[in-house]
Amino acid sequence: MQQPQSQIHESPDPDNDTPATGQKQKMTGATAAREFPLREAHELVRDLMTPNPWIYWLDFLFHITLGWAAFATALYTPLFSVWQILACVIATFALYRAVIFIHELAHLKKGTFQTFRLVWNLICGIPLLIPSFTYDGVHNDHHKPDVYGTSKDGEYVPFATRKPAEMISYVLLSFALPLAFIGRFLLLTPLSYLIPPLRKFVWERASSLTIDMNYKRAENAIRNDKNWRLQEFATFLFAAIIVTCIALDILPYRALILWYVIGMFIFFLNSLRTLAAHAYRNPGEHKMEFAEQYLDSINVPGNLFITGLWAPVGLRYHATHHLFMSMPYHNLGKAQRRLVNGLSDNTLYLQTLRKGLWDALRRIWSEASAATR
């Protein structure tokens, strides 16, 4: 997500994941760079760059409240009852949407939405062991023209050029991630205070929400969360209190199991969405031009209710987001419609479209299969 800013400064950082749709043969990166109507696109959406704080607050507070209420319902209803299963499903999708606001936080203009950031961390990020510093700075590198799609981009793996089994491994990793986050904050945080070399390792290798397991976080990879050490300690403290309460029988052990299961499915949904966010065709050495990056990203307008469940908070318009990274999520749909209907030549823009999640996953799987044959 991105916290809208007040001006258009969308320099090369598109994140495209869509092969050509048939209107034209797929262009080379250089040709696309020359022919993509970027200036015209800017003019069409210039008035959509300002965020509406009310939308942010109401959307987030509604879904985080719904999520934790459903969590509590699932915790105290009979095991495997219809009501518990229904509550778990609601909790998963509601908390997932609340979590995805971390993407908006990564794009906030420096110094803005500070109260929103604090509240998000207190009632969402810290309880789910993903404080905002784990994405802040890291995600911004993904939008840099000279980083996107290269080996320095922690959010990019060239899946389309590798064996399809790597995508399966990536998705299956979701089921172990909650345990990894427990270990990171409950064990490694206090140990790293006592062992300086471990402190460096934890920052570089265990403090970033990325998909590239080889990613090393730079020492200065922080944009907004200058208080990240406080966030880290608060997350450790929360985890320690919960585990202590369970050990003392103040909280039922089912609370930890339920937290793990819901966290696992949140990561699972996000892994599928991530695979549908880009084409992942760049092998890593080549620096992609702006239009190339855009054409390596995906838009799945889909259905407001269904698509919005697995790609919430504007992420179904991921390619459009890479064109205008400072556009607030609540205006991306309107921008999408304007660009489809208003561009004098929308052929290149339409190349980023997918019919749905299955269509996007099928295409990248087919490309990976063809590339490795």
C-alpha positions in Angstrom: 0.0 0.0 0.0 1.1 3.5 -0.1 0.3 6.5 1.9 -0.7 9.1 -0.6 1.4 12.2 -1.1 0.4 15.5 -2.5 2.4 15.5 -5.7 3.1 13.3 -8.6 6.7 12.2 -8.6 6.4 8.6 -9.9 9.8 8.0 -11.3 10.8 4.7 -12.7 9.6 2.1 -10.3 6.8 0.1 -12.0 6.3 -3.4 -11.0 4.8 -5.2 -13.8 3.7 -8.8 -14.1 1.8 -9.3 -17.2 2.5 -10.7 -20.6 0.9 -9.2 -23.7 -2.9 -9.6 -24.0 -2.9 -9.9 -27.8 -3.7 -6.4 -28.9 0.0 -6.1 -30.0 3.0 -8.2 -29.9 4.9 -7.6 -26.7 7.4 -4.8 -27.2 11.0 -4.7 -26.2 11.8 -2.6 -23.1 13.4 0.1 -25.2 10.4 0.4 -27.5 7.9 0.4 -24.7 9.9 3.1 -22.9 9.6 5.3 -26.0 6.0 4.6 -26.7 4.3 4.4 -23.3 2.2 7.6 -22.9 3.5 8.5 -19.4 3.0 12.2 -19.6 -0.5 11.8 -20.8 -1.2 9.3 -18.1 0.0 11.7 -15.5 -2.3 14.4 -16.7 -5.3 12.1 -16.5 -4.8 11.3 -12.8 -3.1 14.4 -11.5 -6.0 15.2 -9.2 -6.0 11.8 -7.5 -2.8 12.1 -5.5 -4.2 13.4 -2.2 -5.1 10.9 0.5 -8.3 11.1 2.5 -7.5 10.4 6.1 -11.1 9.5 6.9 -11.0 6.6 4.5 -7.8 5.3 6.0 -9.0 5.5 9.5 -12.5 4.1 8.9 -11.3 1.3 6.7 -8.5 0.2 9.0 -10.4 0.5 12.3 -13.5 -1.3 11.0 -11.5 -4.3 9.7 -9.1 -4.5 12.7 -12.1 -4.4 15.1 -13.9 -7.0 13.0 -10.8 -9.2 12.8 -10.1 -9.3 16.6 -13.8 -9.7 17.4 -14.0 -12.7 15.1 -10.7 -14.0 16.6 -12.3 -13.8 20.1 -15.5 -15.5 18.8 -13.4 -18.4 17.3 -11.5 -18.7 20.5 -14.5 -19.2 22.7 -16.8 -21.3 20.5 -16.8 -25.1 20.3 -13.8 -26.6 18.5 -14.5 -27.2 14.7 -18.0 -25.9 15.0 -19.6 -24.1 12.1 -19.4 -20.9 14.1 -15.8 -21.3 14.9 -14.9 -22.0 11.2 -16.9 -19.0 10.1 -15.3 -16.8 12.7 -11.8 -18.0 11.6 -12.5 -17.2 8.0 -13.8 -13.7 8.9 -10.8 -13.1 11.2 -8.4 -14.2 8.5 -9.7 -11.9 5.8 -10.4 -8.9 8.1 -6.9 -9.1 9.7 -5.3 -9.6 6.3 -6.8 -6.4 5.1 -5.7 -4.6 8.2 -2.2 -6.0 7.9 -1.9 -4.8 4.2 -2.0 -1.2 5.4 1.7 -1.8 6.1 2.2 -1.2 2.4 0.5 2.2 2.7 2.7 3.0 5.6 5.8 2.3 3.6 4.7 5.0 1.1 3.7 7.7 3.5 5.2 11.0 3.0 7.8 11.5 5.7 6.4 13.0 8.8 2.7 12.4 7.9 0.1 10.0 9.4 2.2 9.6 12.5 -0.8 8.9 14.7 -2.2 6.4 12.2 1.2 4.6 12.1 1.3 4.4 15.9 -2.2 3.0 16.2 -1.6 0.5 13.4 1.5 -0.8 15.2 -0.3 -1.0 18.6 -3.4 -2.9 17.5 -2.2 -4.7 14.4 1.5 -4.8 13.6 2.8 -5.6 17.1 0.1 -8.2 18.0 0.8 -10.0 14.7 4.6 -9.7 15.1 5.0 -7.6 12.0 5.8 -4.0 13.2 6.0 -1.4 10.4 9.8 -1.1 10.5 10.0 -4.6 8.9 8.7 -3.1 5.7 9.7 0.5 5.9 12.7 1.3 3.7 12.8 -2.2 2.4 9.8 -1.7 0.2 10.9 1.7 -1.0 14.0 0.1 -2.5 11.7 -2.0 -4.5 10.4 1.1 -6.2 13.8 2.6 -7.0 14.6 2.5 -10.8 18.1 1.1 -10.4 17.0 -1.6 -7.8 13.7 -3.0 -9.1 14.0 -6.5 -10.4 17.7 -6.7 -9.7 19.5 -8.9 -7.1 19.3 -6.0 -4.7 15.5 -6.0 -4.7 14.3 -8.1 -1.8 10.7 -8.2 -3.2 11.7 -9.7 -6.5 12.6 -13.3 -7.5 12.7 -14.2 -11.2 10.1 -17.0 -10.8 9.2 -16.9 -14.5 12.7 -17.9 -15.5 13.1 -20.7 -12.9 11.6 -24.1 -12.1 7.9 -23.9 -11.2 8.7 -25.9 -8.0 10.3 -22.7 -6.6 6.9 -21.0 -6.6 5.4 -24.0 -4.7 8.3 -23.8 -2.1 7.7 -20.1 -1.7 3.9 -20.6 -1.0 4.6 -23.5 1.4 7.0 -21.4 3.4 3.9 -19.4 4.5 3.0 -22.2 6.9 6.2 -21.8 8.8 6.5 -18.0 8.9 4.5 -17.4 12.1 6.9 -19.7 13.9 9.8 -17.8 12.4 8.4 -14.5 13.6 7.9 -15.9 17.1 11.6 -16.9 17.1 12.7 -13.6 15.7 11.1 -11.4 18.3 10.8 -13.7 21.4 14.2 -15.2 21.2 16.6 -13.4 18.8 15.6 -9.9 20.0 16.8 -10.3 23.7 19.8 -12.5 22.6 20.9 -9.9 20.1 21.1 -7.3 22.8 23.6 -9.5 24.6 25.6 -10.7 21.5 26.6 -7.8 19.2 27.5 -10.0 16.1 24.0 -11.5 16.4 22.5 -8.0 16.5 24.0 -7.3 13.0 22.8 -10.6 11.7 19.3 -10.1 13.0 19.1 -6.7 11.3 20.4 -7.8 8.0 18.7 -11.2 7.7 15.7 -11.3 10.0 14.2 -7.8 10.0 12.6 -7.5 6.6 9.4 -8.6 4.9 10.8 -9.8 1.6 10.5 -12.8 -0.7 14.2 -13.2 -1.6 15.8 -15.3 1.1 19.3 -14.0 0.1 18.3 -10.4 0.8 20.6 -8.4 3.2 19.1 -5.3 4.7 21.3 -2.3 4.5 22.2 -0.5 7.7 20.4 2.7 6.6 17.3 1.0 5.2 14.8 3.1 7.2 12.6 5.8 5.9 9.9 6.7 8.4 10.4 4.3 11.4 13.3 6.0 13.1 11.9 4.5 16.4 12.3 1.0 15.1 14.1 -0.2 18.2 11.2 0.8 20.3 8.9 -1.1 18.0 11.1 -4.1 18.2 11.2 -4.1 22.0 7.4 -3.6 22.2 6.9 -6.6 19.9 9.3 -8.7 22.1 7.4 -7.6 25.2 4.0 -8.4 23.7 5.1 -11.9 22.7 6.7 -12.5 26.1 3.6 -11.4 28.0 1.3 -13.6 25.8 3.5 -16.7 26.3 3.7 -16.0 30.1 0.0 -15.7 30.3 -0.5 -19.0 28.5 2.1 -20.7 30.8 0.3 -19.3 33.9 -3.1 -20.5 32.5 -4.4 -16.9 32.3 -5.0 -17.3 28.6 -6.0 -20.7 27.0 -3.3 -22.3 24.9 -5.8 -22.4 22.1 -5.2 -18.6 21.7 -1.6 -19.2 20.5 -2.8 -22.1 18.2 -5.5 -19.9 16.7 -3.1 -17.0 16.3 -0.7 -19.3 14.5 -3.4 -20.7 12.2 -4.8 -17.3 11.2 -1.3 -15.9 10.7 -0.4 -18.9 8.6 -3.4 -18.3 6.3 -2.7 -14.6 6.1 0.8 -15.3 4.8 -0.6 -18.0 2.5 -3.1 -15.5 0.9 -0.3 -12.9 0.6 2.0 -15.4 -1.1 -0.5 -16.0 -3.8 -1.2 -12.3 -4.2 2.6 -11.7 -4.4 3.0 -14.2 -7.2 0.2 -12.4 -9.1 1.8 -9.0 -8.6 4.6 -9.2 -11.2 5.7 -11.1 -14.2 9.0 -11.8 -12.5 10.9 -12.1 -15.8 14.0 -10.2 -15.1 16.9 -12.5 -14.3 18.5 -9.9 -11.9 21.5 -8.4 -13.7 19.6 -6.1 -16.1 18.4 -2.8 -14.8 14.9 -2.2 -16.2 13.6 1.1 -17.6 10.5 2.6 -16.1 8.2 1.3 -18.9 9.8 -2.1 -18.6 9.1 -2.2 -14.9 5.5 -1.2 -15.5 5.0 -4.0 -18.1 6.5 -6.4 -15.6 3.7 -5.6 -13.2 0.0 -6.8 -13.0 -3.4 -5.3 -12.7 -6.3 -7.6 -11.7 -9.4 -5.2 -11.5 -11.6 -8.3 -11.1 -14.6 -8.1 -8.8 -14.8 -5.5 -6.0 -15.7 -8.1 -3.4 -13.9 -11.2 -4.5 -10.7 -9.7 -5.8 -10.6 -7.3 -2.9 -10.4 -10.2 -0.5 -7.1 -11.6 -1.8 -5.7 -8.3 -3.0 -7.0 -5.7 -0.5 -6.3 -2.0 -0.1 -5.7 -1.3 -3.8 -3.2 -4.1 -4.5 -5.4 -5.5 -7.3 -4.2 -2.4 -9.2 -0.5 -3.2 -8.6 0.8 -2.1 -12.0 -1.1 1.2 -11.7 0.5 1.6 -8.3 3.9 1.2 -9.8 3.1 4.0 -12.2 1.9 6.3 -9.4 3.4 5.0 -6.2 2.3 8.0 -4.2 -1.4 7.7 -5.2 -3.6 6.7 -2.2 -5.1 3.2 -2.5 -8.7 4.5 -2.5 -8.1 6.3 -5.8 -6.4 3.5 -7.7 -9.6 2.1 -9.1 -10.7 5.5 -10.4 -7.2 6.0 -11.9 -7.5 2.6 -13.6 -10.8 3.4 -15.2 -9.5 6.8 -16.4 -6.4 5.3 -18.0 -8.3 2.5 -19.7 -10.9 4.9 -21.2 -8.9 8.1 -21.5 -5.5 7.3 -23.0 -5.2 8.1 -26.7 -3.5 4.7 -27.0 -4.1 2.3 -24.2 -2.5 -0.8 -25.8 0.5 -0.9 -23.6 -1.5 -0.1 -20.5 -3.9 -3.0 -21.2 -0.9 -5.5 -21.4 -0.8 -5.5 -17.6 -4.4 -6.8 -17.2 -5.2 -10.2 -15.8 -8.7 -11.7 -15.6 -8.2 -13.0 -12.0 -5.9 -14.7 -9.6 -6.0 -18.0 -11.4 -5.2 -16.3 -14.8 -2.2 -14.5 -13.3 -0.9 -17.7 -11.6 -1.5 -19.8 -14.7 0.5 -17.4 -16.9 3.5 -17.2 -14.7 3.5 -21.0 -14.2 3.3 -21.5 -18.0 6.2 -19.1 -18.5 8.3 -20.8 -15.9 7.5 -24.3 -17.3 8.5 -23.1 -20.9 11.6 -21.4 -19.7 13.0 -24.5 -17.9 12.1 -27.0 -20.7 
